[in-house]
């Protein structure tokens, strides 16, 4: 029996799931997409129809319903997950079959791992984190819940990203760096020292914007 899959978000990440949902080792039956942009209702992405807004989820609740949060922005994603918490939903992790994930890696519910990603041993990817194409995560890293790593991010071993961190395209950390909650790291930035929560840093080496 196939499980049903509902996607939240009709943007870039939701589109990635809609186009590639059959490449993660699951056999899901399509339900559709929910998005709070009412202008998208009725549109289709690879046969997945945008059925309504997120508040319409009650129409589709079943015991075998699984939900994918196709949202990149950490704050937005956290708000959606908190809003849906009353429904006790199932959130499968999506790990591309083209990613390399070492033994000894933990991946939380609702996490999304794109193709070309490498994750070394001892790393913990927490719930609803998103790791985009061709990222390289060293050993013993911590990727906080809701964090978003853009394509080409490289993390040295023992890097700790707290909840909701955004890493720009091609950004890098040296070993044993901690980046605080909801901090933003600009594209191509090299982080050589810890970054406090809520800060935005850019450049080589990283400096506060």
C-alpha positions, 0 to 999 in steps of 0.5 A: 500500500502506497503512503500519500504525500502532500507537499507544503510550498510551491516554490523552488524547494517544493518544486524540487520535491515534486519533480524528484519525489520518486528518487528518494527510495519511497513509493508515494501516491501524489496528493498535491501541494498547499501554498499560501500564495492563492495566485498559485492555486490550480497550477501544476508542477510535474502533475502535482496540483496546488490545491489550496492554502496551508489551512486547507490541510484538514481536507487531506488528513488520513492515517497514511498521510506524509508531509514534505515541507518544501520551504527554504527560509528557516523562520517561515519553515519553523512557523509552518511546522509549529502551525501544523503541530496540532495534527501530529503529522508524519514528516519523512526525511528526503535523502537523494540517492546521489548523496553520500552519507557515511555510516554514523550520521543522524538525519532528522525528520523532514530533512532534505538532502539534495544530490551531490551532498557528502556528509561525513561520520558523526554528523547530526542533521536535525529536523527540517534542515535543508542541504542543497546540491554539492555541499560537503559536511566534515565529520562530527558537524551539527546542523541545527533544525530548520537550517538552510545550506545553499549549494556548494557549502563546505563545513570543517569538522566539528562545525556547529550550526545552531537552529535556523542558520542560513549559509550562502552559496559556496560559504565555508567554515574552518574546523570547530566553528559555532554559528548561532541561531538564525545567523546568516552567512553570505555567499563565498564567505569564509568563517574563521571564528564563531558567529553570534546568533542573529548576525549577518556576516560576509567576506573573506574572512567573515565580518559583520555586515 
